Amino acid sequence: MNSLDLRAAVHYAGEDLYIAISPSGHAITLETDGKRNSAPTPIELLLMALGACTGSDVVSIMRKKREKITSYRVEVRGRRRETEPRGFSHIEVKHIVRGHNVSAKALVQAIDLSETKYCSVAATLRPAAEIKSSYEIVEEVTAAEAAS
């Protein structure tokens, strides 16, 4: 197997529960009975994977730009098709950045680079789903600034 090939395994554990083993050997529980709500479903994992993929790109790029980010969150919302196989038709990704004098221009560039060049999860989903990104910058106030 070459470095571009990845292999995962999924084991049925009974009662609509599965144990997935990632190519790096990490286990995660999944379920297909969403009513029970005891573990993420496969479709939920897709949204989470997109958030983590684009998030890691944006954080890395912003770090290289020396932006002073104190916290960062990605919110991902997907709209599924009404007909089977009910894949995503539209996905919204919102980047919420908190920090000191964070440049909107730098953030927009980081998001764009993630969307168009680096995020392999977005590249995988994009042929089937429209992905729209937005952002919010929250200015972090230091104790000295708050006192004045």
C-alpha positions in Angstrom: 0.0 0.0 0.0 1.5 3.4 -1.0 1.2 6.6 1.1 -1.8 7.8 -0.9 -3.9 4.7 0.0 -5.8 4.8 3.2 -7.6 1.8 4.8 -10.3 2.0 7.5 -12.3 -0.8 9.0 -15.9 -0.7 10.3 -17.1 -3.5 12.6 -20.8 -4.1 13.3 -21.3 -4.1 17.1 -25.0 -4.9 17.1 -28.2 -2.8 17.6 -27.2 -0.4 14.8 -23.9 0.5 16.5 -20.6 0.3 14.6 -16.9 0.6 15.7 -14.8 2.3 13.1 -11.0 2.0 13.1 -9.3 4.8 11.3 -6.2 4.3 9.1 -4.1 5.6 12.0 -5.6 3.0 14.4 -8.1 5.2 16.3 -11.5 3.8 17.2 -14.8 5.8 17.1 -18.3 4.5 17.8 -21.0 5.3 15.2 -24.7 4.5 15.0 -27.3 4.4 12.3 -30.3 4.7 14.6 -30.3 8.5 15.0 -33.3 8.4 17.4 -31.2 6.7 20.1 -28.6 9.5 19.8 -25.8 7.6 21.5 -23.1 8.2 18.9 -22.6 10.3 15.8 -24.1 9.0 12.6 -22.0 8.7 9.4 -23.6 11.8 7.9 -22.9 13.8 11.0 -19.2 12.7 10.8 -19.0 14.3 7.3 -20.0 17.7 8.7 -17.5 17.3 11.6 -14.8 16.2 9.2 -15.4 19.3 7.0 -15.2 21.6 10.0 -12.0 20.0 11.3 -10.4 20.0 7.8 -11.1 23.6 7.0 -10.5 24.7 10.6 -7.0 23.2 10.6 -6.2 25.0 7.4 -7.4 28.4 8.6 -5.7 28.2 11.9 -2.4 27.2 10.2 -2.6 30.0 7.7 -3.6 32.6 10.3 -0.7 31.5 12.5 1.7 31.9 9.5 0.3 35.4 9.0 1.0 36.1 12.7 -2.6 36.9 13.5 -3.4 37.1 17.2 -6.2 34.6 17.6 -7.4 33.7 21.1 -10.1 31.2 20.1 -11.6 29.8 17.0 -14.7 27.8 16.2 -16.2 26.4 13.0 -19.9 25.8 12.8 -21.1 23.6 9.9 -24.7 23.2 8.9 -25.8 20.9 6.1 -29.1 20.6 4.2 -29.8 17.1 2.9 -31.8 16.1 -0.1 -35.3 14.9 0.4 -34.8 11.9 -1.9 -32.5 8.9 -1.3 -29.6 8.6 -0.9 -30.2 12.0 0.9 -26.8 13.4 0.5 -26.0 17.0 1.3 -27.2 19.6 -1.3 -26.0 22.7 0.6 -23.5 23.2 3.4 -22.8 26.4 5.3 -19.5 26.8 7.1 -19.1 29.7 9.5 -15.7 30.6 10.9 -15.9 32.4 14.2 -12.6 34.0 15.2 -11.8 35.8 18.5 -8.6 37.7 18.9 -6.7 41.0 19.0 -7.0 43.2 15.8 -7.6 40.1 13.6 -7.4 41.2 9.9 -10.6 40.4 8.0 -8.5 40.4 4.8 -6.1 37.7 6.2 -9.1 35.6 7.4 -10.8 35.8 4.0 -7.6 34.8 2.3 -7.2 31.9 4.7 -10.7 30.7 4.2 -10.4 31.0 0.4 -7.1 29.0 0.4 -8.7 26.3 2.5 -11.7 26.1 0.2 -9.9 26.2 -3.1 -6.5 24.5 -2.4 -6.1 22.7 0.9 -9.2 21.1 2.3 -9.5 17.6 0.9 -12.9 17.0 2.6 -14.4 20.1 0.9 -13.0 19.0 -2.4 -14.6 15.6 -1.9 -18.0 17.0 -0.9 -18.1 19.9 -3.4 -19.1 18.0 -6.5 -22.4 17.0 -4.8 -23.0 19.9 -2.4 -22.7 23.7 -2.7 -20.5 24.9 0.1 -20.8 28.5 1.3 -18.5 30.1 3.9 -18.9 33.1 6.1 -17.0 34.5 9.1 -17.3 36.5 12.2 -14.5 38.3 14.0 -15.0 39.0 17.7 -12.5 41.6 19.1 -11.0 40.3 22.3 -10.7 43.0 24.9 -7.7 42.9 27.2 -8.0 43.7 31.0 -6.2 47.0 30.5 -8.5 48.0 27.6 -11.6 47.1 29.7 -10.3 49.2 32.7 -9.8 52.3 30.6 
